[in-house]
Amino acid sequence: MLEFLKGYSALEKFGLVLLAAICGHVLVRLVRWASSRLMSTGTSRKMRKTRTVASLTTSALIFTLYLLVLGYAFYQFDVPLTGYVAGVSVIGIAVAFGSQGLVQDIVTGLTVIVTDLFDVDDMVEIGGQIGIVRKVGIRFTVLQNALGAEVFLQNRSIANVITYPRAYIRCNVDITLSRDAVLHEQERSLVQTLTDALVQQFPRIHRASPEILGTEATATGRSYVRIKFRIWPGRGGPIETSFKQEIVAALKELDTSYADWMVAVNYEVERDPRLDGPTGLAGAAAR
């Protein structure tokens, strides 16, 4: 077919190149549309793995389509590709270094998929960047952080990876309550009000609505209530500072003997018990 096309005039070759470019662009749009449909279906672990593979395959296919169209354009205008690259040494060196990085990106992307390091929709921390994996491409892995921004990480830079199986960390706030029944109810009502205010003031730190558990007692007879926050990793500052301070200040107004130590904040990564089995230690801790 290429030998047959050599008889065309320059204008006809330009028209063929333009047609090839349009067809290539249409194919790319179709590939992206099919990929987006696949990426938006299913949340199971098996489907997430399929979506991850589809993400990488889509990137590779789009890159190949554009490369073929560009090569066809050069061929139609009789541009000697090998001579061009060899003749321009600076560009040749840049392409060589760029190709080296491209190979590293591709190999790392394939390694991520083969080793089950993470999948699309997993929450991870890579190089200090925390977010939900939205795409694994041949050059970049795309994360969406707590602010909704997309973070593009070169695959070759993926080294130390922290995964969050439940896509959040749990921040527990234990609040000591009075033994007096009337004061106890007033304190619980105050805790509920301040918790709702925190959610309204800092909505971006939460992954789910906070849960206020029932009153529990320690071995020493001290009663307390626990608030379970499910938040983005590294976003617990407002809970540790302003929320705790407001709780302590408000409870001191109800009870002048209330002390700062009576409100404690601690963190834990809540694991998915399915990853450890029903009898596993981590599974029991998660429950």
C-alpha positions as CSV (number, residue, x, y, z in Angstrom):
1,M,0.0,0.0,0.0
2,L,2.9,2.4,0.8
3,E,4.5,1.7,-2.6
4,F,1.1,2.5,-4.2
5,L,0.9,5.8,-2.3
6,K,4.2,7.1,-3.6
7,G,2.5,8.2,-6.9
8,Y,0.4,10.8,-5.1
9,S,1.1,14.5,-5.4
10,A,2.2,16.6,-2.4
11,L,-1.3,18.0,-1.9
12,E,-2.8,14.5,-2.1
13,K,-0.2,13.3,0.5
14,F,-1.1,16.2,2.7
15,G,-4.8,15.2,2.5
16,L,-3.9,11.6,3.3
17,V,-1.8,12.7,6.3
18,L,-4.7,14.9,7.5
19,L,-7.2,12.0,7.1
20,A,-4.8,9.7,9.0
21,A,-4.5,12.2,11.8
22,I,-8.3,12.6,12.1
23,C,-8.8,8.8,12.0
24,G,-6.1,8.4,14.7
25,H,-7.6,11.0,16.9
26,V,-11.1,9.4,16.5
27,L,-9.6,6.1,17.5
28,V,-7.9,7.7,20.5
29,R,-11.2,9.2,21.6
30,L,-12.9,5.8,21.2
31,V,-10.2,4.1,23.3
32,R,-10.6,6.7,26.0
33,W,-14.4,6.4,26.0
34,A,-14.2,2.6,26.3
35,S,-11.6,2.9,29.0
36,S,-13.7,5.4,31.0
37,R,-16.7,3.2,30.8
38,L,-14.7,0.3,32.2
39,M,-13.1,2.4,34.9
40,S,-16.5,3.6,36.2
41,T,-17.9,0.1,36.7
42,G,-17.4,-2.2,39.7
43,T,-15.7,-1.8,43.0
44,S,-14.6,-5.3,43.8
45,R,-10.9,-6.1,44.2
46,K,-11.0,-8.2,40.9
47,M,-12.6,-5.4,39.0
48,R,-10.1,-2.8,40.4
49,K,-7.3,-4.9,39.1
50,T,-9.0,-5.1,35.7
51,R,-9.4,-1.3,35.8
52,T,-5.7,-0.8,36.6
53,V,-4.6,-3.0,33.7
54,A,-7.0,-1.2,31.4
55,S,-5.6,2.2,32.5
56,L,-2.1,1.2,31.6
57,T,-3.1,-0.5,28.4
58,T,-5.1,2.5,27.3
59,S,-2.1,4.8,27.8
60,A,0.1,2.4,25.8
61,L,-2.5,2.1,23.0
62,I,-3.0,5.9,22.7
63,F,0.8,6.4,22.6
64,T,1.1,3.8,19.8
65,L,-1.7,5.3,17.8
66,Y,-0.2,8.8,17.8
67,L,3.2,7.4,17.1
68,L,1.9,5.5,14.0
69,V,0.2,8.6,12.7
70,L,3.3,10.7,13.2
71,G,5.4,8.1,11.4
72,Y,3.0,7.9,8.6
73,A,3.1,11.7,8.1
74,F,6.9,11.6,8.0
75,Y,6.8,8.8,5.5
76,Q,4.4,10.6,3.2
77,F,6.7,13.6,3.0
78,D,9.8,11.5,2.4
79,V,11.5,12.5,5.7
80,P,14.4,10.1,6.5
81,L,13.8,9.5,10.1
82,T,17.1,7.7,10.8
83,G,19.1,10.4,9.1
84,Y,17.2,13.2,10.8
85,V,17.8,11.8,14.3
86,A,21.4,11.0,13.5
87,G,22.1,14.4,11.9
88,V,20.8,16.4,14.8
89,S,23.0,15.2,17.6
90,V,21.5,17.4,20.4
91,I,18.0,16.1,19.7
92,G,19.4,12.6,19.4
93,I,21.0,12.8,22.9
94,A,17.7,14.2,24.3
95,V,15.7,11.5,22.7
96,A,18.2,8.9,24.1
97,F,17.9,10.2,27.6
98,G,14.1,10.6,27.3
99,S,13.8,7.0,26.0
100,Q,15.8,5.7,29.0
101,G,13.3,7.4,31.3
102,L,10.4,6.1,29.3
103,V,11.6,2.6,29.6
104,Q,11.9,3.0,33.3
105,D,8.4,4.4,33.6
106,I,7.0,1.5,31.5
107,V,8.8,-1.2,33.5
108,T,7.8,0.3,36.8
109,G,4.2,0.6,35.7
110,L,4.2,-3.1,34.7
111,T,5.8,-4.0,38.0
112,V,3.1,-2.2,40.0
113,I,0.5,-4.3,38.3
114,V,2.2,-7.6,38.4
115,T,3.2,-7.4,42.1
116,D,-0.2,-6.1,43.2
117,L,1.5,-3.1,44.8
118,F,-1.7,-1.0,44.4
119,D,-4.7,-0.7,42.1
120,V,-7.0,2.0,40.8
121,D,-9.2,3.4,43.7
122,D,-6.6,2.4,46.4
123,M,-5.5,5.1,48.8
124,V,-1.7,5.3,48.9
125,E,1.1,7.5,50.0
126,I,4.0,7.8,47.5
127,G,6.9,10.1,48.0
128,G,5.0,12.1,50.6
129,Q,2.0,12.5,48.3
130,I,-1.3,11.0,49.7
131,G,-4.2,10.3,47.4
132,I,-6.5,7.9,45.7
133,V,-5.1,6.2,42.6
134,R,-7.1,7.3,39.6
135,K,-4.9,6.1,36.8
136,V,-1.8,4.0,36.1
137,G,-0.3,5.1,32.8
138,I,2.9,4.2,30.9
139,R,4.5,7.4,32.2
140,F,2.5,8.7,35.1
141,T,0.5,7.4,38.0
142,V,-2.3,9.9,38.9
143,L,-3.5,10.5,42.4
144,Q,-6.4,12.6,43.6
145,N,-5.6,14.2,47.0
146,A,-7.9,15.4,49.8
147,L,-8.4,18.8,48.0
148,G,-9.6,17.1,44.8
149,A,-6.4,18.0,42.9
150,E,-4.7,15.5,40.6
151,V,-1.1,14.7,41.4
152,F,1.0,13.3,38.5
153,L,3.8,11.0,39.7
154,Q,6.4,9.6,37.3
155,N,6.3,5.9,37.5
156,R,10.1,5.7,37.9
157,S,9.8,7.8,41.1
158,I,7.6,5.2,42.8
159,A,9.7,3.7,45.6
160,N,8.4,3.6,49.1
161,V,4.6,3.0,49.0
162,I,2.2,3.1,52.0
163,T,-1.3,1.7,51.3
164,Y,-4.4,2.3,53.4
165,P,-6.7,-0.8,52.9
166,R,-9.8,1.0,54.2
167,A,-9.0,4.3,52.3
168,Y,-8.8,6.2,55.6
169,I,-7.2,6.2,59.0
170,R,-9.1,6.2,62.2
171,C,-8.7,9.0,64.7
172,N,-10.2,8.3,68.1
173,V,-11.0,11.0,70.6
174,D,-11.7,9.8,74.1
175,I,-13.6,12.3,76.3
176,T,-13.9,11.7,80.0
177,L,-17.5,12.5,81.3
178,S,-18.9,13.3,84.7
179,R,-20.4,10.6,86.9
180,D,-23.3,12.9,87.7
181,A,-26.3,11.8,85.5
182,V,-27.5,15.4,84.7
183,L,-24.0,16.7,83.9
184,H,-23.2,13.6,82.0
185,E,-26.1,14.2,79.5
186,Q,-25.2,17.9,79.2
187,E,-21.6,16.9,78.3
188,R,-22.7,14.3,75.7
189,S,-25.0,16.9,74.1
190,L,-22.1,19.4,74.0
191,V,-19.8,16.8,72.4
192,Q,-22.3,16.1,69.7
193,T,-22.8,19.8,68.9
194,L,-19.0,20.4,68.7
195,T,-18.5,17.3,66.6
196,D,-21.1,18.4,64.1
197,A,-19.5,21.9,64.0
198,L,-16.1,20.3,63.2
199,V,-17.6,18.4,60.2
200,Q,-19.1,21.6,58.8
201,Q,-15.9,23.6,59.4
202,F,-13.4,21.1,58.0
203,P,-15.3,18.9,55.5
204,R,-12.2,18.0,53.4
205,I,-10.5,16.1,56.2
206,H,-13.3,13.5,56.6
207,R,-13.7,10.3,54.6
208,A,-16.9,9.3,56.4
209,S,-19.2,10.8,59.0
210,P,-17.9,10.6,62.6
211,E,-19.4,8.1,65.0
212,I,-20.0,8.8,68.7
213,L,-20.0,5.5,70.6
214,G,-21.8,4.7,73.8
215,T,-20.3,5.5,77.2
216,E,-17.7,3.1,78.4
217,A,-15.9,2.7,81.7
218,T,-12.2,2.0,82.6
219,A,-11.0,-0.4,85.2
220,T,-10.6,2.6,87.6
221,G,-14.2,3.5,87.2
222,R,-13.7,6.5,84.9
223,S,-16.4,6.9,82.3
224,Y,-15.7,8.2,78.8
225,V,-17.2,8.5,75.4
226,R,-15.2,7.8,72.2
227,I,-15.6,9.6,68.9
228,K,-14.4,7.7,65.9
229,F,-13.3,9.9,63.0
230,R,-12.4,8.4,59.6
231,I,-10.1,10.9,58.0
232,W,-7.5,11.4,55.3
233,P,-4.0,10.5,56.4
234,G,-2.0,13.4,57.7
235,R,-5.2,15.6,58.0
236,G,-5.8,15.3,61.7
237,G,-4.4,18.7,62.7
238,P,-7.8,20.3,63.3
239,I,-8.9,17.5,65.6
240,E,-5.7,17.5,67.6
241,T,-5.7,21.3,68.1
242,S,-8.9,23.4,67.6
243,F,-11.4,20.6,68.3
244,K,-9.7,19.3,71.4
245,Q,-9.2,22.8,72.7
246,E,-12.9,23.7,72.1
247,I,-14.0,20.5,73.8
248,V,-11.8,21.1,76.9
249,A,-12.9,24.8,77.1
250,A,-16.6,24.0,76.8
251,L,-16.5,21.2,79.4
252,K,-14.6,23.4,81.8
253,E,-17.5,25.8,81.7
254,L,-19.8,23.0,82.8
255,D,-17.3,21.6,85.3
256,T,-14.5,23.9,86.7
257,S,-12.5,20.8,87.8
258,Y,-12.3,19.4,84.3
259,A,-8.6,19.0,83.2
260,D,-6.9,19.0,79.8
261,W,-5.7,15.3,80.1
262,M,-9.3,14.2,80.2
263,V,-9.5,14.5,76.4
264,A,-7.1,12.2,74.5
265,V,-6.5,11.8,70.8
266,N,-4.9,8.7,69.2
267,Y,-4.6,7.2,65.7
268,E,-4.7,3.8,64.2
269,V,-4.9,2.3,60.7
270,E,-8.1,0.2,60.5
271,R,-7.2,-2.8,58.4
272,D,-9.7,-4.8,56.3
273,P,-10.3,-8.1,58.2
274,R,-10.7,-9.8,54.8
275,L,-6.9,-9.3,54.3
276,D,-6.0,-11.2,57.5
277,G,-8.7,-13.8,57.8
278,P,-11.4,-14.2,60.5
279,T,-8.9,-15.4,63.1
280,G,-6.1,-13.0,62.3
281,L,-4.8,-10.6,65.0
282,A,-5.2,-7.6,62.7
283,G,-8.6,-8.7,61.7
284,A,-9.7,-8.8,65.3
285,A,-8.2,-5.4,65.9
286,A,-10.1,-3.9,63.0
287,R,-13.3,-5.2,64.4
